Amino acid sequence: MSFFVDENTRLIVQGITGREGTFHTQQMQEYGTQVVAGVTPGKGGTEVLGVPVYNTVREAMERHQANASVLFVPPKFLYGAAYEAIVSGVPLVMTIAEGTPVHDMLKLHHLAKEKGVRLIGPNSFGVISPGKAKAGFMAHRIFSEGRVGVMSRSATNCYETVFLLKNAGIGQSTVVGVGGDMIPGSTFVDILPFYEEDPDTDVVIMIGEIGGSEEELAAEYIKANVSKPVIALIAGKNAPKDTSMGHAGAIVSPDGEGSAESKEEKLRAAGVHIAESTEDILRIVKTLV
Amino acid sequence: MKLLEYKAHEVFHEFEVPSINGFTVSSVEELESDTREIEYPVVIKAQVQTGNRGKAGGIQFAQNKAELIQKGGEILSMTIKGLEVNRIFITEKVDISKEMYLSFTMDRKTKLGVMIFSPEGGVDINEIAEKNPDKVAKVILPPGDEIEDFILQYVIDRTGLDPQYAEEFKSICRHLYRMYVQYDCLLAEINPLVVTKAGHLKALDGKVDIDDNSLYRHSSIEAFRDEITENQLVLAARKFDFLYIPIKDTGNIGVISNGSGMIMSSIDLISKRGMEVTCALDLGGGATADRIKEALKIVASNPLVDTIFINIFGGITRCDEIANGVAQSIEHIDANRLVIRLEGTNKEQGLQIIRDIGGNIELVDGLYAGVDALAEGMKV
């Protein structure tokens, strides 16, 4: 089964005429994703890689009955592009760019909730259901089809993990880039129910990091609602306080909120397997599958 | 980015938040030649990015010009918590009858703004909350560009603020909240918000933290950022769109990687083995050889660094570009050890380039192998 993206995904690429947008449209097509339309304001009527381009998301939706959109637009334009997608009836909106202003994301987060739209990212590699489809820029060669679900705030730690899994012959059902920003469109708690309900997922790997409270909230949710085994890695145990570690969201506040210890403690208490490293994730997965 | 105090007052004034008046200088000469009319006594405040300036002698009073020049000079020659004082803020001395606390910040749990107010201020808000939780009101705010009156009324009633200050308080809140929204603040804090002897409210000191990602729409603040960045390596890295992160004042390892998550994982594993990372540099995605050369030079120029660990899992970043960058910079790097792990796009080409450089570069396969190699070399 898998979720979010698969062979039935009809994808819009916003920013398709840009360098990154075009390059990754080709990559997504080669992987088997149905890219049905592109949107770039002012470039309507043209075509990129055989994909028709429109000025607005609304027209792309009307003509192609798309069910997802991925945004290859710079952070300055992310708010406008995501807003347009959300109010034009796209049910799944995936945002890639790093560097979106936090106040923009605060607004988008609540707008998406209000409209019942699943918003993923930003600062995310996208979503991939290996062997079926991908929406985003992830290096798909290192992913493989299987029954382990992965969701991650970090792209590199996720790559490292799926690479180790692949080499050990363990594939993935759906892999979601939650993103490294302070305010993600969807959090671990928002995505966990999909893994719990997905008949093709046996084990869930959650790659978190310092900063915020998403892992603590996930711990509460898992305790009450998730029957499948969950493995968690929290990166940044040795990061200095009050210092952003690159991801805007990876920051422990001066009073200690967002620390790795707090997250690991809550997760452990919820029965989650705590991994010390990406290799440790592999070791634990092997005991569970 | 966190604004220095004087800059915070500037934005308070801009948003009509009643705030103290003053001016800044960065040298004694500037003070000596200053001709403006000053009403004494004045307060002289060191402009450094750290708390507890007062305890370190960074806040003093002056009764006349001679004293201002003498004490101003003293403060300008200070180093407070490792930070050189390059600027002093000279302000009116306000006679106060009460200190309070007010801030707007972001609650990451609910993804909403939050207002925090306490009629007891002047010290750390967490301290107040611990000792006297009834005196602190914390209200999660609905999304919006303006703050509603009923929220302010609730805060006043809940904390027992003297009703005679209610109208002025509400006005300050409305203006500060507007500033919080329009300046993309992560934190807009007034501490202390004082009641003057004359019975008016005024921001005596403030902390304003503006979202780095929003600086493109606040150009005056963006220009100010480089001015206050103390760490030269952070500045040097920024020029090439890299993020240089000082980790510790000790340690001997510098980590270079292509992503925040990978940097944190590297530091975690290295620290677990009893070694210390002193700094890290995030290349971001897609760095080319000539930029990687610069990244290596920046990390190597940290005098504490004698060992550099390059840990790459390349997607957009290509291993051959990394290797070429190493080849181009190797002569300029005087680190004792260079441990390199390459994985991902064009790995084989990259490895070959590194092998061709020769010398004593240590190539490792995998993050764990890299950490093992580091540990072995340091005998830990």
Boltz contact constraints between the chains, C-beta under 6 A:
constraints:
  - contact:
      token1: [A, 99]
      token2: [B, 213]
      max_distance: 6.0
  - contact:
      token1: [A, 101]
      token2: [B, 184]
      max_distance: 6.0
  - contact:
      token1: [A, 101]
      token2: [B, 211]
      max_distance: 6.0
  - contact:
      token1: [A, 101]
      token2: [B, 213]
      max_distance: 6.0
  - contact:
      token1: [A, 101]
      token2: [B, 214]
      max_distance: 6.0
  - contact:
      token1: [A, 102]
      token2: [B, 211]
      max_distance: 6.0
  - contact:
      token1: [A, 103]
      token2: [B, 184]
      max_distance: 6.0
  - contact:
      token1: [A, 106]
      token2: [B, 111]
      max_distance: 6.0
  - contact:
      token1: [A, 109]
      token2: [B, 111]
      max_distance: 6.0
  - contact:
      token1: [A, 110]
      token2: [B, 143]
      max_distance: 6.0
  - contact:
      token1: [A, 139]
      token2: [B, 315]
      max_distance: 6.0
  - contact:
      token1: [A, 154]
      token2: [B, 261]
      max_distance: 6.0
  - contact:
      token1: [A, 155]
      token2: [B, 259]
      max_distance: 6.0
  - contact:
      token1: [A, 156]
      token2: [B, 259]
      max_distance: 6.0
  - contact:
      token1: [A, 156]
      token2: [B, 261]
      max_distance: 6.0
  - contact:
      token1: [A, 156]
      token2: [B, 262]
      max_distance: 6.0
  - contact:
      token1: [A, 156]
      token2: [B, 313]
      max_distance: 6.0
  - contact:
      token1: [A, 157]
      token2: [B, 261]
      max_distance: 6.0
  - contact:
      token1: [A, 157]
      token2: [B, 265]
      max_distance: 6.0
  - contact:
      token1: [A, 159]
      token2: [B, 313]
      max_distance: 6.0
  - contact:
      token1: [A, 160]
      token2: [B, 313]
      max_distance: 6.0
  - contact:
      token1: [A, 180]
      token2: [B, 260]
      max_distance: 6.0
  - contact:
      token1: [A, 183]
      token2: [B, 111]
      max_distance: 6.0
  - contact:
      token1: [A, 212]
      token2: [B, 108]
      max_distance: 6.0
  - contact:
      token1: [A, 213]
      token2: [B, 108]
      max_distance: 6.0
  - contact:
      token1: [A, 213]
      token2: [B, 109]
      max_distance: 6.0
  - contact:
      token1: [A, 235]
      token2: [B, 261]
      max_distance: 6.0
  - contact:
      token1: [A, 235]
      token2: [B, 264]
      max_distance: 6.0
  - contact:
      token1: [A, 235]
      token2: [B, 265]
      max_distance: 6.0
  - contact:
      token1: [A, 236]
      token2: [B, 264]
      max_distance: 6.0
  - contact:
      token1: [A, 237]
      token2: [B, 268]
      max_distance: 6.0
  - contact:
      token1: [A, 238]
      token2: [B, 267]
      max_distance: 6.0
  - contact:
      token1: [A, 238]
      token2: [B, 268]
      max_distance: 6.0
  - contact:
      token1: [A, 238]
      token2: [B, 271]
      max_distance: 6.0
  - contact:
      token1: [A, 240]
      token2: [B, 247]
      max_distance: 6.0
  - contact:
      token1: [A, 245]
      token2: [B, 260]
      max_distance: 6.0
  - contact:
      token1: [A, 245]
      token2: [B, 264]
      max_distance: 6.0
  - contact:
      token1: [A, 246]
      token2: [B, 243]
      max_distance: 6.0
  - contact:
      token1: [A, 246]
      token2: [B, 260]
      max_distance: 6.0
  - contact:
      token1: [A, 246]
      token2: [B, 282]
      max_distance: 6.0
  - contact:
      token1: [A, 247]
      token2: [B, 260]
      max_distance: 6.0
  - contact:
      token1: [A, 250]
      token2: [B, 260]
      max_distance: 6.0
  - contact:
      token1: [A, 255]
      token2: [B, 126]
      max_distance: 6.0
  - contact:
      token1: [A, 277]
      token2: [B, 269]
      max_distance: 6.0
  - contact:
      token1: [A, 279]
      token2: [B, 368]
      max_distance: 6.0
